[in-house]
Every structure is written in C-alpha cells, then in structure tokens.
C-alpha cells in the first residue's frame, strides 16, 4: 500500500454509507485518489446471514452481494472526496451494472478486496470499473454506474 493511501475504519465507513447490518458490505476502505480510486475490504465470515441458505453444505457468497460490495466501495470512494462527509447525508443509487463476470467462488474465510476506479464522471453521475479479488485472483468484475444524491 502506498504512503498516499488514506485508510478509513468501519466507523468512518459507516459515516459515509447509509447501509447497516446485515447489508453493510465494506469493513475497511483504502482510498488512493479521493473520488477516483480505492479499495474496499470485506472480511467474509461463516457468520454472514446469507450462508444459511446459500448454500447449507457449500457456503458461497452470492454474486449479487459481491456486486453490491463493489458498488458500496465505489460510493464511499466518491463520498471520500468531500472532507466534511460526516456532516452530510449522501445516498448512492445504482443506475446500471454492465459486463459482469464471475471468475471464482467467494467462501467463508476469504478477504474480498474490491478495487474500484472511476472511468467517467458527469455532475453527480459516476462510472467505475470494479474488480473484486481474493488472494490475487479475480472473483468478480463489472462496470458500475451510480448517482450520488444529498
């Protein structure tokens, strides 16, 4: 990790995002360029509610939750560009998800690292290239478009 990376702990992430248990899927955020590039970290544990039914004898993190984790990371990276984020309420609304590919299963004990990089921005609409990794292997990738609202 480069020395220019700003690290946000779970309490700071919770000030950025409105999500809460069981739907907050970013435990830590590392922002390289505020508003443009960062990494979200999700420590996947057997205690996750979704593993009860997905699947009882073969726990696998649902792909839609991997996409959600990447989207939350992208939203937090955008919000991190405003140093006064804790005093404001911002909502990140999904607009589209394109080019999704799943490459490997995500299981309990994995650390999911969501790498996001902004590729386009216009007013309050942002497009990110997102890649979720486990142990240097791509688990999921997508292009995410979102809108940030006050």
C-alpha positions as a Markdown table, in Angstrom:
| # | Residue | x | y | z |
|---|---|---|---|---|
| 1 | Unk | 0.0 | 0.0 | 0.0 |
| 2 | Unk | 1.4 | 3.4 | -1.0 |
| 3 | Unk | 2.0 | 6.1 | 1.6 |
| 4 | Unk | -0.6 | 8.4 | 0.0 |
| 5 | Unk | -3.4 | 6.0 | 0.7 |
| 6 | Unk | -6.0 | 7.2 | 3.3 |
| 7 | Unk | -7.4 | 4.4 | 5.3 |
| 8 | Unk | -11.0 | 4.6 | 6.7 |
| 9 | Unk | -12.0 | 2.2 | 9.5 |
| 10 | Unk | -15.5 | 0.7 | 9.9 |
| 11 | Unk | -16.8 | 3.7 | 12.0 |
| 12 | Unk | -15.7 | 6.1 | 9.3 |
| 13 | Unk | -17.2 | 3.9 | 6.5 |
| 14 | Unk | -20.5 | 4.0 | 8.4 |
| 15 | Unk | -20.4 | 7.8 | 8.3 |
| 16 | Unk | -20.0 | 7.6 | 4.5 |
| 17 | Unk | -22.6 | 5.0 | 3.7 |
| 18 | Unk | -26.2 | 4.6 | 4.9 |
| 19 | Unk | -26.0 | 0.8 | 4.9 |
| 20 | Unk | -26.1 | -1.1 | 8.2 |
| 21 | Unk | -26.0 | -4.8 | 9.3 |
| 22 | Unk | -26.7 | -7.1 | 7.5 |
| 23 | Unk | -26.2 | -5.1 | 4.4 |
| 24 | Unk | -23.1 | -3.1 | 5.0 |
| 25 | Unk | -20.5 | -5.0 | 2.9 |
| 26 | Unk | -17.4 | -2.9 | 3.4 |
| 27 | Unk | -15.3 | -3.3 | 6.6 |
| 28 | Unk | -12.5 | -1.0 | 5.7 |
| 29 | Unk | -11.7 | 1.5 | 2.9 |
| 30 | Unk | -8.3 | 2.4 | 1.4 |
| 31 | Unk | -8.6 | 5.5 | -0.8 |
| 32 | Unk | -5.7 | 6.2 | -3.2 |
| 33 | Unk | -7.3 | 9.1 | -5.0 |
| 34 | Unk | -10.5 | 10.5 | -3.3 |
| 35 | Unk | -13.4 | 10.4 | -5.7 |
| 36 | Unk | -11.5 | 8.3 | -8.2 |
| 37 | Unk | -9.7 | 5.2 | -6.9 |
| 38 | Unk | -9.7 | 3.0 | -3.9 |
| 39 | Unk | -10.1 | -0.5 | -2.4 |
| 40 | Unk | -12.8 | -1.7 | -0.1 |
| 41 | Unk | -12.2 | -4.7 | 2.1 |
| 42 | Unk | -14.9 | -7.2 | 3.2 |
| 43 | Unk | -13.8 | -10.0 | 5.6 |
| 44 | Unk | -16.1 | -12.8 | 4.7 |
| 45 | Unk | -17.1 | -15.0 | 7.7 |
| 46 | Unk | -19.3 | -18.0 | 8.3 |
| 47 | Unk | -21.5 | -15.7 | 10.5 |
| 48 | Unk | -22.9 | -14.0 | 7.4 |
| 49 | Unk | -26.7 | -14.5 | 7.3 |
| 50 | Unk | -26.8 | -15.4 | 3.6 |
| 51 | Unk | -24.7 | -18.5 | 4.2 |
| 52 | Unk | -27.6 | -20.2 | 5.9 |
| 53 | Unk | -29.4 | -20.6 | 2.6 |
| 54 | Unk | -26.6 | -20.1 | 0.0 |
| 55 | Unk | -25.8 | -23.0 | 0.4 |
| 56 | Unk | -26.2 | -25.0 | 3.6 |
| 57 | Unk | -23.5 | -27.6 | 2.8 |
| 58 | Unk | -21.4 | -25.4 | 0.4 |
| 59 | Unk | -21.4 | -21.8 | 1.6 |
| 60 | Unk | -20.8 | -19.4 | -1.3 |
| 61 | Unk | -21.2 | -15.6 | -1.2 |
| 62 | Unk | -24.0 | -14.7 | -3.6 |
| 63 | Unk | -22.7 | -12.9 | -6.7 |
| 64 | Unk | -25.3 | -10.1 | -6.3 |
| 65 | Unk | -23.7 | -9.3 | -2.9 |
| 66 | Unk | -20.3 | -9.2 | -4.5 |
| 67 | Unk | -21.6 | -6.6 | -6.9 |
| 68 | Unk | -23.2 | -4.7 | -4.0 |
| 69 | Unk | -19.9 | -4.7 | -2.1 |
| 70 | Unk | -18.2 | -3.2 | -5.2 |
| 71 | Unk | -20.9 | -0.6 | -5.5 |
| 72 | Unk | -20.7 | 0.4 | -1.9 |
| 73 | Unk | -16.9 | 0.7 | -2.3 |
| 74 | Unk | -17.3 | 3.0 | -5.3 |
| 75 | Unk | -19.9 | 5.1 | -3.5 |
| 76 | Unk | -17.6 | 5.5 | -0.5 |
| 77 | Unk | -14.7 | 6.4 | -2.7 |
| 78 | Unk | -16.8 | 9.2 | -4.3 |
| 79 | Unk | -18.0 | 10.4 | -0.9 |
| 80 | Unk | -14.4 | 10.4 | 0.5 |
| 81 | Unk | -13.6 | 13.4 | -1.8 |
| 82 | Unk | -15.6 | 15.6 | 0.5 |
| 83 | Unk | -13.6 | 16.1 | 3.7 |
| 84 | Unk | -16.9 | 17.1 | 5.5 |
| 85 | Unk | -18.7 | 13.8 | 4.6 |
| 86 | Unk | -19.6 | 13.1 | 8.2 |
| 87 | Unk | -21.8 | 16.2 | 8.4 |
| 88 | Unk | -23.7 | 15.4 | 5.3 |
| 89 | Unk | -26.1 | 12.7 | 4.3 |
| 90 | Unk | -25.4 | 11.3 | 0.9 |
| 91 | Unk | -27.1 | 8.3 | -0.9 |
| 92 | Unk | -25.6 | 6.3 | -3.6 |
| 93 | Unk | -28.2 | 5.0 | -6.1 |
| 94 | Unk | -27.3 | 2.3 | -8.6 |
| 95 | Unk | -28.2 | 3.1 | -12.2 |
| 96 | Unk | -26.7 | 0.2 | -14.1 |
| 97 | Unk | -24.3 | -2.8 | -13.9 |
| 98 | Unk | -22.6 | -3.9 | -17.1 |
| 99 | Unk | -20.2 | -6.6 | -18.2 |
| 100 | Unk | -20.4 | -8.7 | -15.0 |
| 101 | Unk | -18.2 | -11.7 | -14.9 |
| 102 | Unk | -17.8 | -14.2 | -12.0 |
| 103 | Unk | -14.4 | -15.9 | -12.0 |
| 104 | Unk | -14.2 | -17.7 | -8.7 |
| 105 | Unk | -16.3 | -18.5 | -5.7 |
| 106 | Unk | -16.1 | -16.4 | -2.5 |
| 107 | Unk | -16.2 | -18.6 | 0.6 |
| 108 | Unk | -16.1 | -18.1 | 4.4 |
| 109 | Unk | -12.6 | -17.1 | 5.5 |
| 110 | Unk | -11.8 | -15.2 | 2.3 |
| 111 | Unk | -10.9 | -11.5 | 2.3 |
| 112 | Unk | -12.7 | -9.8 | -0.6 |
| 113 | Unk | -10.8 | -6.8 | -1.9 |
| 114 | Unk | -12.9 | -4.6 | -4.2 |
| 115 | Unk | -10.7 | -2.4 | -6.4 |
| 116 | Unk | -12.6 | 0.4 | -8.0 |
| 117 | Unk | -11.5 | 3.1 | -10.4 |
| 118 | Unk | -13.6 | 5.9 | -11.8 |
| 119 | Unk | -13.7 | 5.9 | -15.6 |
| 120 | Unk | -16.3 | 8.7 | -16.2 |
| 121 | Unk | -17.9 | 11.5 | -14.2 |
| 122 | Unk | -20.6 | 14.0 | -15.1 |
| 123 | Unk | -22.2 | 16.1 | -12.5 |
| 124 | Unk | -23.4 | 13.6 | -9.9 |
| 125 | Unk | -23.2 | 10.5 | -12.1 |
| 126 | Unk | -20.1 | 8.3 | -11.9 |
| 127 | Unk | -19.0 | 5.2 | -13.8 |
| 128 | Unk | -16.5 | 2.8 | -12.2 |
| 129 | Unk | -14.5 | -0.2 | -13.3 |
| 130 | Unk | -14.7 | -2.6 | -10.4 |
| 131 | Unk | -12.8 | -5.8 | -9.8 |
| 132 | Unk | -13.2 | -8.0 | -6.6 |
| 133 | Unk | -10.2 | -10.1 | -5.7 |
| 134 | Unk | -9.5 | -12.9 | -3.3 |
| 135 | Unk | -5.9 | -13.9 | -2.8 |
| 136 | Unk | -4.8 | -12.1 | -6.0 |
| 137 | Unk | -7.4 | -13.9 | -8.1 |
| 138 | Unk | -10.3 | -12.2 | -9.7 |
| 139 | Unk | -13.6 | -13.2 | -8.1 |
| 140 | Unk | -15.9 | -10.8 | -9.9 |
| 141 | Unk | -15.7 | -7.8 | -12.2 |
| 142 | Unk | -18.2 | -5.2 | -13.6 |
| 143 | Unk | -18.7 | -1.7 | -14.7 |
| 144 | Unk | -21.0 | 0.2 | -12.3 |
| 145 | Unk | -22.9 | 3.4 | -12.9 |
| 146 | Unk | -24.3 | 5.3 | -9.9 |
| 147 | Unk | -25.8 | 8.6 | -8.9 |
| 148 | Unk | -24.9 | 10.4 | -5.7 |
| 149 | Unk | -27.8 | 12.4 | -4.1 |
| 150 | Unk | -27.9 | 14.6 | -1.0 |
